[in-house]
Amino acid sequence: MIRPRSRKAFAAALLVTALAISAGAQAAPGTAGQAAGTAAARRKAQVAVAALGSRDELVESILESELGAMLDREGVEVLGRIELRAEGRAPEPPSEQRITMLLGGLDAKGADIIVAAFYLSRESELTFQFVLFDPEVDVVVGGTVSRARKGLAAFANIQSSVAELEPSIERYVEGAYRVEARTGFVERIVVEGARDGSRVVILDRDYGTVSGGRLVVPYTQFAIGATVPIAVSKDGYHSRSLSVTLDEQQETVVVPPLRRETRIDLGARWSLGQAAGLGFGSRFHIQPDTLFVGLEAYRYLEADSFDNRIVRHYDIGASVGRYVGFPYSSFFRVHLSVGIGMIVTDVEGIPGREYTDYYLALGDPTAELRFGRLSVFARPDIRYALGLGYNLLGRQWIRTPYGLPPITIGARMSL
């Protein structure tokens, strides 16, 4: 059977047949049946448009118009529009099983194929899932998923999204109007493990956000065996990228959970050599888990040579630091910091006698172990007293009575 590939070819076939009849030509046996078969080759389709959340009549009207024009270009007759309701579940593109349930129960009214458009309108984004469905055997033939921005460019974006479906229609037409399962291609990718709300990008294409612990990506164009980059991101969390080799038609990708970004942390510390004391601090991360500014305060007591009177020290400092050598995801990390501070000293029973020692913090190399949002750390306090003003220490390195710099240990909790 000769099957015309377009409307022009169909018209040309009719013209040739009419000329042959008017000239009195004798058609060979089977020619009339062949022409009839050609005429019958023009397939019929029903269009279905359904909202996955709130309805947008303008979007539905544009979708119906653009789908009809695209089908007409491919030589497929549009019989009309079938009413379809897809509400009642989480607002997300439906799985293939749900699509079969929704479309399998429809009256196709003589159509050879149903072209369905599911759309989801969310804030500034539109998500489209286009499906080709064979009602005779209740099989999803193909489809695409795309996203577009709302606003003044919505019409152009919808046109572009519908255009992405056209190659699937062409493949269907070229397959002699038979349901032909594609071989060698990944039919579906399921992304699991990421936090709800995480956005998934595969090969620079945004496929939406994770909901209920998973994201289904249907109708991919990736060949089995292809290696593709997958990026997962969410506001307030460190993004993660990985390369995945797609080995199956139904591929499941498990993504490690995203780690929360640290913007602020609070901590407590204690210093060997200044044992009768306790300190607190806070850090504000300019670049999460990488670059920070910190404030610390430490109060400690000691029995000094002032007639065995109690001596109180108040140590206040500010610093800027950076993690080096190990990524944010590492269990063990190191950071360096520099800063300034002062130690205010007063002696019990001697009112008005206070000493102020200004110092520089030079390096403070800190080793840190991370247990989720909690971390413990240890460092030597490398500080040099400047000997300015009414001071007690003079100009020297600050050391404990044992001749070593104070050793500080502590813990932090990220917020």
C-alpha positions in Angstrom: 0.0 0.0 0.0 1.3 3.4 -0.9 1.0 5.8 2.0 1.3 9.6 1.3 3.6 11.4 3.7 1.8 14.8 3.6 -1.4 16.6 2.6 0.3 17.8 -0.6 1.2 14.3 -1.6 -2.4 13.1 -0.8 -3.8 15.9 -3.1 -1.3 15.0 -5.8 -2.4 11.3 -5.7 -6.1 12.3 -6.1 -5.2 14.6 -9.0 -3.3 11.8 -10.8 -6.2 9.4 -10.3 -8.8 11.9 -11.6 -6.7 12.6 -14.7 -6.4 8.9 -15.4 -10.1 8.4 -15.2 -11.0 11.4 -17.3 -8.6 10.2 -20.0 -10.3 6.9 -20.1 -7.1 5.1 -19.0 -7.5 1.5 -17.9 -6.3 1.1 -14.4 -4.4 -2.0 -13.6 -6.1 -4.5 -11.2 -5.9 -3.3 -7.7 -5.3 0.4 -8.6 -8.7 1.5 -7.2 -8.2 -0.4 -4.0 -4.8 1.2 -3.7 -6.2 4.7 -4.1 -8.9 3.9 -1.6 -6.3 2.6 0.8 -4.3 5.8 0.3 -7.3 7.9 1.1 -7.9 5.9 4.3 -4.3 6.4 5.4 -5.2 9.9 6.8 -5.4 9.1 10.5 -7.6 10.7 13.1 -6.8 12.1 16.5 -8.6 13.4 19.5 -7.0 16.2 21.6 -7.2 16.2 25.4 -6.0 19.0 27.6 -6.0 18.7 31.4 -4.8 20.8 34.3 -2.8 19.1 37.1 -3.6 22.0 39.5 -5.6 25.2 39.0 -7.0 25.7 35.5 -5.9 28.4 33.1 -8.3 28.8 30.2 -5.9 30.9 28.2 -3.2 28.2 28.4 -5.7 25.5 27.5 -6.9 27.5 24.5 -3.4 28.0 23.2 -2.5 24.4 23.8 -5.5 23.1 21.9 -4.9 25.5 19.0 -1.1 24.7 18.7 -1.6 20.9 19.0 -4.3 21.1 16.3 -2.0 23.1 14.0 0.9 20.7 14.5 -1.2 17.6 13.9 -2.6 19.2 10.7 0.9 19.8 9.5 1.7 16.1 10.0 -1.4 15.0 8.0 -3.4 13.9 11.0 -7.1 14.9 11.1 -8.3 16.3 14.4 -11.8 15.1 15.3 -12.2 17.3 18.3 -11.3 17.7 22.0 -12.1 15.2 24.7 -12.9 16.5 28.2 -10.3 15.2 30.7 -9.9 15.8 34.4 -6.6 15.0 36.1 -7.1 16.7 39.5 -7.2 15.0 42.8 -3.6 14.0 43.3 -0.3 15.8 44.0 0.3 18.5 41.4 3.0 16.7 39.4 3.3 15.1 35.9 1.5 11.8 36.1 3.2 8.4 35.8 2.7 6.2 32.8 0.4 4.0 34.8 -1.8 6.9 35.8 -1.9 8.1 32.2 -3.1 4.7 31.1 -5.8 4.8 33.7 -6.9 8.4 32.7 -6.9 7.9 28.9 -7.8 4.2 28.8 -11.3 4.9 30.0 -12.1 7.6 27.4 -14.3 7.2 24.4 -11.9 7.9 21.5 -14.9 8.5 19.1 -13.2 6.8 16.2 -9.8 8.3 16.7 -6.6 6.3 16.0 -4.6 8.2 18.6 -5.2 10.6 21.5 -2.8 13.5 21.9 -3.0 14.6 25.6 -1.5 17.7 27.2 -1.2 17.8 30.9 -0.1 21.2 32.3 0.8 22.5 35.7 0.7 26.3 36.5 3.0 27.2 39.4 4.0 30.8 40.3 6.2 31.9 37.3 6.5 28.5 35.7 4.5 26.2 33.4 5.1 22.5 33.2 3.8 20.5 30.2 3.6 16.8 29.7 2.5 15.7 26.3 1.4 12.1 25.6 0.6 10.1 22.5 -1.8 7.3 23.4 -3.2 4.5 21.3 -6.8 3.9 22.5 -7.1 0.6 20.6 -4.5 -1.2 22.7 -4.3 1.3 25.7 -0.6 1.9 25.1 1.4 5.1 25.6 3.3 5.5 22.3 5.5 8.4 23.3 5.6 12.0 24.6 7.7 14.8 26.0 8.0 16.9 29.2 8.9 20.5 29.0 8.8 23.7 31.0 8.3 27.3 30.2 8.0 30.7 31.9 4.7 32.5 32.3 4.1 36.1 31.5 4.3 38.0 28.2 6.4 35.3 26.5 4.0 32.5 27.5 2.5 32.1 24.0 5.9 31.7 22.4 7.0 29.4 25.1 3.9 27.2 24.6 4.6 27.1 20.9 8.2 26.0 21.6 7.0 23.3 24.0 4.4 21.9 21.5 7.2 21.9 18.8 9.2 19.5 21.0 6.4 17.0 20.5 6.4 17.1 16.7 9.3 14.6 16.3 7.3 12.1 18.3 4.3 12.6 15.9 6.6 12.2 12.9 8.0 8.9 14.3 4.5 7.6 14.9 3.4 8.5 11.3 6.6 7.1 9.8 6.0 3.8 11.7 3.1 3.0 9.3 0.6 4.0 12.0 1.5 1.0 14.1 2.5 1.0 17.8 6.2 0.4 17.7 8.0 0.3 21.0 11.3 2.1 20.6 14.3 0.0 21.3 17.7 1.1 22.5 16.3 4.1 24.4 15.7 4.8 28.0 11.9 5.0 28.5 11.9 6.5 32.0 14.3 7.8 34.7 13.3 7.8 38.4 15.4 10.0 40.7 15.2 9.0 44.3 17.0 9.9 47.6 16.9 13.7 47.2 15.0 15.9 49.6 11.5 17.1 48.6 11.7 20.3 46.7 15.1 19.5 45.2 15.4 20.6 41.5 16.8 18.0 39.1 18.6 19.0 35.9 19.7 16.3 33.4 22.1 17.4 30.7 21.2 21.1 31.1 17.5 20.5 31.0 15.3 21.2 34.0 12.9 18.3 34.8 11.3 19.8 37.9 11.4 19.1 41.6 11.3 16.0 43.8 8.0 15.3 45.5 7.3 12.4 47.9 10.9 11.4 47.7 11.1 10.9 43.9 10.9 12.5 40.5 9.8 10.6 37.4 11.3 11.7 34.1 9.3 10.0 31.3 10.0 9.9 27.6 13.7 10.6 27.6 15.7 10.8 24.4 18.8 9.2 25.9 20.2 6.0 24.4 20.8 3.0 26.7 24.4 3.1 27.7 24.7 6.9 27.5 26.4 8.7 30.4 24.6 11.9 31.4 25.3 14.5 34.1 22.7 15.0 36.7 22.6 18.1 39.0 20.4 18.3 42.1 19.9 21.6 43.9 17.7 23.2 46.6 17.7 26.6 48.2 19.6 26.5 51.5 21.5 23.3 50.6 24.7 22.5 48.8 24.0 21.3 45.2 25.4 18.0 44.1 26.4 16.8 40.6 27.1 13.3 39.4 27.5 11.4 36.2 25.2 8.4 35.6 25.4 5.7 33.0 21.9 4.7 31.9 21.9 0.9 31.5 18.2 0.1 31.6 15.0 1.1 29.8 13.5 1.9 33.3 16.4 3.6 35.1 16.4 4.4 38.8 19.0 6.9 40.0 19.6 7.3 43.8 21.1 10.6 44.7 22.8 11.1 48.1 20.9 13.5 50.4 21.9 17.2 50.0 23.8 18.7 52.9 22.4 21.8 54.5 24.4 25.0 54.0 25.8 26.6 57.2 25.0 30.3 57.4 25.3 30.8 61.2 26.8 28.5 63.8 27.0 28.8 67.6 29.7 27.3 69.7 31.2 26.8 73.2 34.9 26.4 74.0 37.3 25.6 76.8 41.1 26.3 76.9 43.8 24.3 78.4 46.0 26.7 80.4 43.0 28.9 81.2 41.1 26.0 82.7 38.9 27.9 85.2 36.8 29.5 82.5 34.3 29.0 79.6 33.7 30.8 76.3 31.1 31.2 73.7 31.2 32.2 70.1 29.3 32.6 66.8 30.3 32.6 63.2 28.6 34.1 60.2 29.4 32.4 56.9 29.9 34.8 54.0 30.3 31.7 51.7 28.5 28.7 53.3 30.9 26.3 54.9 33.8 28.0 53.4 34.4 31.7 54.3 33.3 33.2 57.6 33.7 35.9 60.2 33.7 35.0 63.9 33.1 36.6 67.3 34.3 34.9 70.5 34.2 35.8 74.2 36.0 33.8 77.0 36.0 34.5 80.7 38.4 32.7 83.1 39.8 33.1 86.6 43.2 32.5 88.1 45.1 33.0 91.4 47.8 35.5 90.7 50.6 37.0 92.6 48.6 40.0 93.7 48.5 38.7 97.4 46.7 35.6 96.1 43.7 37.6 95.0 41.4 36.3 92.4 42.2 37.7 88.9 39.5 37.8 86.3 40.3 37.8 82.6 37.8 38.7 79.8 39.0 37.7 76.4 37.0 39.1 73.4 38.1 38.6 69.8 37.0 38.9 66.2 38.4 37.0 63.2 38.1 36.1 59.5 38.6 32.5 58.5 38.5 30.0 55.7 38.3 26.3 55.3 41.2 24.8 53.4 42.1 21.4 51.9 38.9 19.4 52.4 35.4 19.8 50.8 32.3 20.7 52.8 31.1 17.1 52.7 34.3 15.8 54.4 34.1 14.3 57.9 37.4 16.0 58.7 38.1 19.6 57.9 40.7 22.3 58.6 40.3 26.0 58.7 42.7 29.0 59.3 41.8 32.4 60.7 43.3 35.7 61.5 41.9 38.4 63.8 42.3 40.9 66.6 41.2 40.8 70.2 41.8 42.1 73.7 42.1 40.7 77.2 40.7 42.8 80.0 42.1 41.9 83.4 40.9 43.1 86.8 42.1 42.1 90.3 39.6 41.3 93.0 39.6 44.0 95.8 41.4 46.6 93.7 38.7 48.7 92.2 39.5 50.7 89.1 42.7 48.7 88.3 42.1 47.2 85.0 44.6 46.1 82.3 43.9 45.9 78.6 46.1 43.7 76.4 45.5 44.0 72.7 46.6 41.1 70.5 46.7 39.7 67.0 45.4 36.2 66.3 47.8 34.7 63.7 46.5 31.5 62.0 44.8 29.6 64.7 44.9 26.3 62.7 41.8 24.4 63.6 41.0 20.7 63.1 37.3 19.8 63.0 35.2 16.7 63.0 31.7 16.9 61.7 28.7 14.9 62.9 25.9 16.3 60.8 25.0 19.7 62.1 27.3 19.2 65.2 31.0 19.6 65.0 33.9 19.4 67.5 37.2 21.2 67.1 40.6 21.7 68.6 43.2 24.4 68.0 46.3 26.2 69.4 45.6 29.8 70.1 48.5 31.5 68.4 48.4 35.1 69.6 50.8 38.0 69.9 50.3 40.7 72.5 51.0 44.2 71.2 51.9 45.9 74.5 49.7 48.9 73.8 48.2 51.2 76.4 47.9 50.2 80.1 48.7 46.6 79.6 49.8 43.6 81.7 51.6 41.3 79.2 53.8 43.7 77.3 54.9 42.8 73.8 55.2 39.0 73.5 53.6 35.7 72.4 50.8 34.7 74.7 51.6 31.4 76.5 50.4 29.3 79.3 52.6 28.9 82.5 54.0 25.8 80.7 55.4 27.9 77.9 53.0 26.6 75.3 50.1 28.5 73.5 46.7 27.8 75.0 45.0 24.8 73.5 41.3 25.3 72.9 38.7 22.5 72.4 35.0 23.1 71.7 31.8 22.2 69.8 29.6 24.1 67.3 26.1 23.7 66.1 25.1 25.0 62.7 21.7 26.7 62.4 
